[in-house]
Amino acid sequence: MTGDEERRTGFSSYATRRVDESLDAIADHYYDLRLEVPGRSEDFLTRLSVVGLGSLTVGDLSFGTEVTMGFTEPRVYHVAVPLTGRFSCRQGSAETAYAVPGRAVFLHPERGIHVDDWSADCRVLTVKIEMPAVHERLEALLGRPPRPFPHFEPYIDISRGPGRSWASLAQWCLLEQDVAGGLLRRPLIQARTEQLLLEGMLYASGHSYSEELAAPVRATRPATVRRVMEVVEERPAEHYDAARLAAISQVGVRALQEAFRKHVGMSPTAYVTEVRLRRVHEALLSADPATVTVTEVAYRWGFAHLGRFAQRYRARFGESPAQTLRSG
């Protein structure tokens, strides 16, 4: 077996012809499998590339020959996306589901999964998702706890629309393995990609809350907007993302975005940027250019990317930050 986890933080790759090594590698990232090889044993070759993204594990798996397998795991969901070949599977006492390119299957491993008819050419994009993380993101989108928990349909159309976008994003995560210093090696990008995959899955799949997610968001009371504005005005330098702003407002992400568009004319994160730019502008006007630099003022008010900050500042005030500092 070959593995490069030590050299590529967050990524792992394996290739082995031994069944026991295959089981160990899969168990390290997914589940303890019951694996049988009814196909040509001389063709057996497990290839697995995998990346962990917090509550998600994204992998690319093939065996080189026909196999059958079974596994059980509580408190997780699993989406299997055939890239080539086909397989069928049964969940508990449910009817057999058939996975082919263009149609993924949504699995509940806690019910017990048995996979049959895994073709020799089958290669699958396989995504394990922690159940609590899905419920948490759904709550953020709905603005209330999902009660009861969602019931998911067995298939996801990945040939078009949101399903295709979601599968492409998951594949991109694996392609980053070969990019030295790539974006996915940055913790902030990892966290945002994890959130995007979670929310994307909720929009791509069919479930008992799909219609509610697709429905227009009711306008939120201005008091909710004011609550966020007051916190940002008081502590603008702190880190704010959509999830934290929604938590402050005590409504969902979509509801808060709709409320800000209606009552403020911009998104919540754009408002954070606007407040920070005003604070920088005020600080530069009152600063002594002999003792203060633009960089330290920008950092003080939460701007970590100076090039982007300078562009936004010029667009907002019609001059560069350095010009403002000199004029003050």
C-alpha positions as CSV (number, residue, x, y, z in Angstrom):
1,M,0.0,0.0,0.0
2,T,1.2,3.5,-0.7
3,G,0.1,6.5,1.3
4,D,1.1,10.2,1.2
5,E,-0.8,11.6,4.2
6,E,2.5,12.7,5.8
7,R,3.5,14.8,2.8
8,R,0.1,16.3,2.1
9,T,-1.6,17.6,5.1
10,G,-5.4,16.9,5.0
11,F,-5.1,14.5,2.0
12,S,-4.5,10.8,1.9
13,S,-3.9,8.4,-1.1
14,Y,-3.8,4.6,-1.1
15,A,-3.2,1.9,-3.7
16,T,-3.1,-1.8,-2.7
17,R,-3.9,-5.3,-4.0
18,R,-4.4,-6.7,-0.5
19,V,-7.9,-6.9,0.9
20,D,-6.8,-6.5,4.5
21,E,-4.9,-3.3,3.7
22,S,-7.9,-2.0,1.7
23,L,-10.2,-2.6,4.8
24,D,-7.7,-0.8,7.1
25,A,-7.5,2.2,4.7
26,I,-11.2,2.5,4.3
27,A,-11.8,2.1,8.1
28,D,-9.4,4.9,8.8
29,H,-11.6,7.4,6.9
30,Y,-15.0,5.8,6.5
31,Y,-16.3,2.5,8.0
32,D,-15.4,-1.0,9.0
33,L,-16.4,-2.9,5.9
34,R,-17.5,-6.4,5.3
35,L,-15.9,-6.9,1.8
36,E,-16.1,-9.8,-0.5
37,V,-14.5,-10.2,-4.0
38,P,-16.6,-12.4,-6.3
39,G,-14.9,-10.9,-9.3
40,R,-11.4,-11.8,-10.7
41,S,-9.2,-11.7,-7.7
42,E,-6.1,-11.0,-9.8
43,D,-7.7,-7.7,-10.9
44,F,-8.4,-6.6,-7.4
45,L,-6.7,-3.1,-6.9
46,T,-8.1,-0.7,-4.3
47,R,-7.4,3.0,-5.1
48,L,-8.6,5.5,-2.6
49,S,-7.9,9.3,-2.5
50,V,-9.5,11.1,0.4
51,V,-9.6,14.6,2.0
52,G,-11.2,15.4,5.3
53,L,-13.1,18.7,5.6
54,G,-14.3,18.8,9.2
55,S,-17.7,17.2,9.3
56,L,-17.2,15.8,5.8
57,T,-15.0,13.1,4.3
58,V,-14.7,13.3,0.5
59,G,-13.1,10.4,-1.4
60,D,-12.6,8.7,-4.8
61,L,-12.8,4.9,-4.5
62,S,-12.4,2.0,-6.9
63,F,-11.6,-1.7,-6.6
64,G,-10.7,-2.8,-10.2
65,T,-13.1,-5.8,-10.1
66,E,-16.5,-6.9,-8.9
67,V,-17.1,-6.6,-5.1
68,T,-19.8,-6.7,-2.6
69,M,-19.7,-5.0,0.8
70,G,-21.7,-4.1,3.8
71,F,-21.3,-1.5,6.6
72,T,-23.2,0.2,9.4
73,E,-22.4,3.5,11.1
74,P,-24.6,5.7,13.4
75,R,-25.1,9.5,13.1
76,V,-23.9,9.9,9.5
77,Y,-25.3,10.4,6.1
78,H,-23.5,9.2,2.9
79,V,-23.7,10.3,-0.7
80,A,-22.3,8.0,-3.4
81,V,-21.7,9.5,-6.8
82,P,-20.8,6.9,-9.6
83,L,-18.2,8.5,-11.9
84,T,-18.0,5.3,-14.0
85,G,-19.6,1.9,-13.8
86,R,-22.6,1.1,-11.5
87,F,-23.6,-0.5,-8.3
88,S,-26.8,-1.4,-6.4
89,C,-27.5,-1.2,-2.7
90,R,-30.1,-1.9,0.0
91,Q,-30.7,0.1,3.1
92,G,-32.2,-2.0,5.8
93,S,-35.5,-3.3,4.5
94,A,-35.9,-0.6,1.9
95,E,-36.1,-1.3,-1.8
96,T,-32.9,-1.7,-3.8
97,A,-31.4,1.5,-5.1
98,Y,-29.4,1.6,-8.4
99,A,-26.5,4.1,-8.8
100,V,-25.2,5.0,-12.2
101,P,-23.4,8.0,-13.7
102,G,-25.6,11.0,-13.5
103,R,-27.6,9.7,-10.5
104,A,-26.2,9.5,-7.0
105,V,-27.7,7.6,-4.1
106,F,-28.3,9.1,-0.6
107,L,-27.6,6.6,2.1
108,H,-28.3,6.2,5.8
109,P,-25.5,4.0,7.1
110,E,-27.1,3.6,10.5
111,R,-29.8,1.5,8.8
112,G,-27.2,-0.9,7.6
113,I,-26.0,-0.8,4.0
114,H,-25.4,-3.8,1.7
115,V,-23.8,-3.1,-1.7
116,D,-24.2,-5.5,-4.6
117,D,-23.3,-5.5,-8.3
118,W,-20.3,-3.2,-7.9
119,S,-19.1,-3.4,-11.5
120,A,-15.4,-3.9,-12.3
121,D,-15.2,-0.5,-13.9
122,C,-17.0,1.2,-11.0
123,R,-15.4,4.3,-9.6
124,V,-17.3,6.3,-7.0
125,L,-17.1,9.8,-5.5
126,T,-18.0,9.0,-1.9
127,V,-19.0,11.6,0.7
128,K,-19.5,10.8,4.4
129,I,-21.3,13.6,6.2
130,E,-21.8,13.9,10.0
131,M,-25.6,14.0,10.7
132,P,-25.4,16.8,13.4
133,A,-23.6,19.1,11.0
134,V,-26.3,18.7,8.4
135,H,-29.1,19.4,10.9
136,E,-27.2,22.5,12.2
137,R,-26.8,24.0,8.7
138,L,-30.5,23.2,7.9
139,E,-31.4,25.1,11.1
140,A,-29.3,28.1,10.1
141,L,-31.0,28.2,6.7
142,L,-34.5,27.7,8.0
143,G,-34.1,30.0,11.0
144,R,-35.5,27.4,13.3
145,P,-34.7,23.8,14.5
146,P,-35.8,21.2,11.9
147,R,-38.4,19.1,13.8
148,P,-38.7,16.4,12.8
149,F,-35.3,15.8,11.3
150,P,-35.3,15.7,7.5
151,H,-36.3,12.7,5.5
152,F,-34.1,12.4,2.3
153,E,-35.1,10.9,-1.0
154,P,-32.9,8.0,-2.2
155,Y,-31.6,9.7,-5.4
156,I,-29.8,12.9,-6.3
157,D,-29.7,14.1,-9.9
158,I,-26.1,15.1,-10.6
159,S,-26.5,15.4,-14.3
160,R,-27.6,19.1,-14.1
161,G,-28.4,22.0,-11.9
162,P,-27.5,22.1,-8.2
163,G,-26.7,18.4,-8.1
164,R,-24.1,18.7,-10.8
165,S,-22.6,21.8,-9.1
166,W,-22.4,20.0,-5.8
167,A,-20.6,17.0,-7.3
168,S,-18.2,19.2,-9.2
169,L,-17.3,21.0,-6.0
170,A,-16.6,17.7,-4.2
171,Q,-14.4,16.6,-7.0
172,W,-12.5,19.9,-7.0
173,C,-11.6,19.2,-3.3
174,L,-9.9,16.0,-4.4
175,L,-8.1,17.7,-7.3
176,E,-6.5,20.1,-4.8
177,Q,-4.4,17.2,-3.6
178,D,-2.1,17.8,-6.5
179,V,-1.9,21.6,-6.1
180,A,1.1,22.6,-4.0
181,G,0.1,25.5,-1.7
182,G,-3.5,25.3,-3.0
183,L,-6.5,27.1,-1.6
184,L,-7.9,24.1,0.2
185,R,-4.8,23.9,2.4
186,R,-5.8,27.2,4.1
187,P,-8.0,26.7,7.2
188,L,-10.4,29.5,6.3
189,I,-11.0,28.1,2.8
190,Q,-11.4,24.6,4.3
191,A,-14.1,25.9,6.7
192,R,-15.9,27.8,4.0
193,T,-15.8,24.8,1.6
194,E,-17.1,22.5,4.3
195,Q,-20.1,24.9,4.8
196,L,-20.7,25.3,1.1
197,L,-20.8,21.5,0.7
198,L,-23.2,21.1,3.6
199,E,-25.6,23.7,2.3
200,G,-25.1,22.7,-1.3
201,M,-26.2,19.1,-0.4
202,L,-29.3,20.5,1.2
203,Y,-30.2,22.4,-1.9
204,A,-29.2,19.6,-4.4
205,S,-31.0,16.7,-2.6
206,G,-34.7,16.1,-2.2
207,H,-36.0,16.1,1.4
208,S,-38.9,17.0,3.6
209,Y,-37.7,20.7,3.9
210,S,-36.8,21.3,0.2
211,E,-40.0,23.3,-0.5
212,E,-39.4,25.5,2.5
213,L,-35.8,26.2,1.5
214,A,-37.0,27.2,-2.0
215,A,-39.8,29.4,-0.8
216,P,-39.4,33.2,-0.6
217,V,-38.1,34.3,2.8
218,R,-40.5,36.4,4.8
219,A,-39.3,39.9,5.7
220,T,-37.6,40.0,9.1
221,R,-38.4,42.7,11.6
222,P,-36.1,45.7,11.5
223,A,-35.3,45.0,15.2
224,T,-33.4,41.9,14.0
225,V,-31.4,44.0,11.6
226,R,-30.7,46.6,14.3
227,R,-29.4,43.9,16.7
228,V,-26.7,43.0,14.2
229,M,-25.9,46.6,13.3
230,E,-25.4,47.5,16.9
231,V,-23.0,44.6,17.5
232,V,-21.0,45.3,14.4
233,E,-20.8,49.0,15.2
234,E,-19.6,48.3,18.7
235,R,-17.0,45.6,17.7
236,P,-16.3,46.0,14.0
237,A,-12.8,44.5,14.1
238,E,-14.0,41.1,15.2
239,H,-14.4,38.2,12.7
240,Y,-17.9,37.9,11.3
241,D,-19.1,35.4,8.8
242,A,-22.7,34.7,7.7
243,A,-23.2,32.0,10.4
244,R,-22.1,34.3,13.3
245,L,-24.2,37.2,12.1
246,A,-27.2,34.9,11.8
247,A,-26.6,33.7,15.4
248,I,-26.4,37.3,16.6
249,S,-29.7,38.1,14.8
250,Q,-31.4,35.0,16.1
251,V,-32.8,34.2,12.7
252,G,-31.5,32.1,9.8
253,V,-28.8,33.1,7.3
254,R,-31.3,33.5,4.4
255,A,-33.8,35.5,6.5
256,L,-31.0,37.9,7.7
257,Q,-29.7,38.4,4.2
258,E,-33.2,39.2,2.9
259,A,-33.8,41.6,5.8
260,F,-30.5,43.5,5.2
261,R,-31.3,43.8,1.5
262,K,-34.7,45.2,2.3
263,H,-33.8,47.5,5.2
264,V,-30.2,48.4,4.6
265,G,-29.7,47.9,0.9
266,M,-26.7,45.5,1.2
267,S,-25.8,42.1,2.6
268,P,-24.8,41.7,6.3
269,T,-21.2,41.0,5.4
270,A,-21.1,44.1,3.1
271,Y,-22.3,46.1,6.0
272,V,-19.5,44.8,8.2
273,T,-17.0,46.0,5.5
274,E,-18.7,49.4,5.2
275,V,-18.4,50.0,9.0
276,R,-14.8,49.0,9.0
277,L,-14.0,51.3,6.1
278,R,-15.6,54.2,7.9
279,R,-13.6,53.5,11.0
280,V,-10.4,53.4,9.0
281,H,-11.2,56.6,7.2
282,E,-11.8,58.4,10.5
283,A,-8.6,57.0,12.0
284,L,-6.5,58.0,9.0
285,L,-7.9,61.5,9.0
286,S,-7.0,62.0,12.6
287,A,-3.6,60.2,12.5
288,D,-0.1,61.6,12.3
289,P,1.6,60.3,9.1
290,A,5.0,60.4,10.9
291,T,4.0,57.8,13.5
292,V,1.1,55.9,12.0
293,T,1.0,53.7,8.9
294,V,-2.0,52.6,6.7
295,T,-1.1,49.0,7.3
296,E,-1.5,49.2,11.1
297,V,-4.7,51.1,10.9
298,A,-6.2,48.6,8.4
299,Y,-5.2,45.6,10.6
300,R,-6.6,47.3,13.6
301,W,-10.1,47.4,12.0
302,G,-10.1,43.9,10.7
303,F,-8.7,44.1,7.2
304,A,-6.2,41.2,6.7
305,H,-5.9,41.5,2.8
306,L,-4.3,44.9,2.1
307,G,-4.6,44.8,-1.6
308,R,-8.4,44.1,-1.5
309,F,-8.7,46.7,1.3
310,A,-7.0,49.4,-0.8
311,Q,-9.4,48.7,-3.7
312,R,-12.5,48.9,-1.6
313,Y,-11.2,52.0,0.2
314,R,-10.6,53.8,-3.1
315,A,-14.0,52.7,-4.4
316,R,-15.7,54.0,-1.3
317,F,-13.8,57.3,-0.7
318,G,-12.4,58.2,-4.1
319,E,-8.8,58.2,-3.0
320,S,-6.1,55.8,-1.7
321,P,-5.7,55.3,2.1
322,A,-2.3,56.9,1.9
323,Q,-3.8,60.0,0.4
324,T,-6.2,60.2,3.2
325,L,-3.4,59.8,5.8
326,R,-1.4,62.6,4.2
327,S,-4.3,64.9,3.9
328,G,-5.1,64.4,7.6
